[in-house]
Every structure is written in C-alpha cells, then in structure tokens.
Amino acid sequence: MIQLSGIVGGKTPVKVGPRKTLLLQQIVIRVKKGRKLVLNNLNFLFNNEAFAIKIEAQPSPGKFVARGGAGDLTPNKVLFNNNTGEDQTIFLLVSAVNTSRTSTELSRSDSWRMTLKR
C-alpha cells in the first residue's frame, strides 16, 4: 500500500488558464511483473469547484478524473496493469484541470491524499 499526499503551497494562489491542466505532483513507482497499480482511495479539496483532479500513470493510458472541486472517493481504478513480463517503472502524475472557460486560481491550501495498491 502506498499513501501519497500533497498541497499546492507557495506564497500566492496559482493562476490556471481556461481549459488548461497544471501538473502538481510527479513521483516514480516501480510495479512488479504481473502486478497492477490501483487507485483505492482519493480525498481532495480544491477551493474552486471549476477544478478537477486528474491522476494518471504514464506511459500507461490509465487515468482517473474527478470533478466538482472536492471529494472523498473509492474509485478502485486500475491505473497500470503490468503484463510485460518484467518489472516496470511508471510516472504517477497528479494534476489540476481548470474545466471553466475563464482563468481561475488554485488556492495555496488546495490539497489531496490517496492510497494506491500494487
């Protein structure tokens, strides 16, 4: 089980253009052969409901998007299925997506926490 959390932080709010995605966090995870990386739980709070959170495992096509600015979810979403025959290293990316047609700001206190299972 892996637990990952983060906060926007900084000294000022972060401006995000209309329909733009801002990478907030990136980590490297090794997934053993024959195993999956599963997003079990996700809790997030963005002070602006125009933002969605996007969790993706690259180079895999696996991703999970939650809208509405906040949530306490149990997606049990497979982000990566390692059926390659050898251990793989993937990038887990956490991003904020501005779903509105105008620029808006992420608050310094916007945050997320998730648990993943390998």
C-alpha positions in Angstrom: 0.0 0.0 0.0 1.3 3.5 -0.9 -0.1 6.6 0.6 0.5 9.9 -1.2 -0.5 13.4 -0.3 0.3 16.9 -1.4 -0.6 20.6 -1.2 -0.4 23.4 -3.7 1.5 25.5 -1.2 3.6 28.6 -2.1 3.1 32.2 -1.2 0.4 33.2 -3.6 -2.5 31.5 -5.5 -1.6 29.8 -8.8 -3.4 31.1 -11.9 -4.5 28.4 -14.4 -5.8 29.4 -17.9 -9.1 28.3 -19.3 -9.3 24.5 -20.0 -5.6 24.1 -19.0 -4.0 21.4 -16.9 -1.4 22.1 -14.3 0.9 19.3 -13.1 1.0 19.4 -9.2 3.0 16.3 -8.3 5.0 13.6 -10.0 6.5 10.5 -8.5 8.2 7.4 -9.8 6.7 4.0 -8.9 8.0 0.5 -9.7 5.4 -2.1 -10.5 6.5 -5.7 -10.4 5.7 -8.0 -13.3 2.2 -9.5 -13.1 1.0 -6.7 -10.7 -1.3 -3.8 -11.1 -1.3 -0.3 -9.7 -4.7 0.5 -8.3 -6.0 3.9 -7.1 -8.0 2.7 -4.0 -9.0 5.9 -2.3 -8.8 9.6 -3.1 -9.7 12.6 -0.9 -9.2 16.0 -2.4 -10.2 19.6 -1.8 -9.9 22.4 -4.3 -11.4 25.7 -3.1 -12.8 26.4 -6.6 -15.4 23.9 -8.0 -14.1 24.6 -11.5 -11.1 22.4 -10.9 -11.0 18.6 -11.4 -8.2 16.4 -10.2 -6.5 14.1 -12.6 -4.5 11.1 -11.6 -2.6 9.2 -14.3 0.1 6.6 -14.7 2.4 7.2 -17.7 3.3 5.8 -20.1 0.1 3.7 -19.5 -3.2 5.1 -20.7 -4.7 4.6 -17.2 -6.2 7.7 -15.6 -8.9 8.8 -13.2 -10.6 12.3 -13.2 -12.8 13.6 -10.5 -14.8 16.9 -11.0 -16.5 19.3 -8.6 -13.6 20.7 -6.6 -13.8 18.2 -3.8 -14.4 14.5 -3.0 -13.9 11.5 -0.8 -13.9 8.7 -3.3 -13.2 5.0 -3.5 -12.6 4.5 -7.3 -10.6 1.2 -7.1 -9.4 2.2 -10.6 -6.6 0.2 -12.2 -4.1 2.8 -13.4 -1.4 0.4 -14.7 -1.5 -3.4 -15.4 2.0 -4.8 -15.7 1.6 -7.7 -18.1 5.0 -7.1 -19.8 6.9 -10.0 -18.1 9.3 -7.7 -16.3 9.2 -5.0 -13.6 8.2 -1.6 -14.9 8.9 1.9 -13.7 6.0 4.4 -14.3 5.3 8.0 -13.5 2.3 8.8 -11.3 1.1 12.3 -12.1 -1.3 14.4 -10.1 -2.8 17.4 -12.0 -5.5 20.1 -11.6 -7.7 20.7 -14.6 -9.4 24.1 -15.0 -12.7 23.0 -16.5 -14.1 26.5 -16.9 -13.8 28.9 -19.9 -12.1 31.6 -17.9 -8.8 31.7 -16.0 -9.1 30.8 -12.3 -6.8 30.3 -9.4 -5.7 27.3 -7.3 -5.5 28.2 -3.6 -2.3 27.6 -1.7 -4.3 25.3 0.7 -5.7 23.1 -2.0 -4.7 19.5 -1.2 -5.1 15.8 -2.0 -4.4 12.4 -0.3 -4.7 9.0 -2.0 -3.9 5.4 -1.3 -2.6 3.1 -4.0 -2.2 -0.7 -4.0 0.5 -2.6 -6.0 
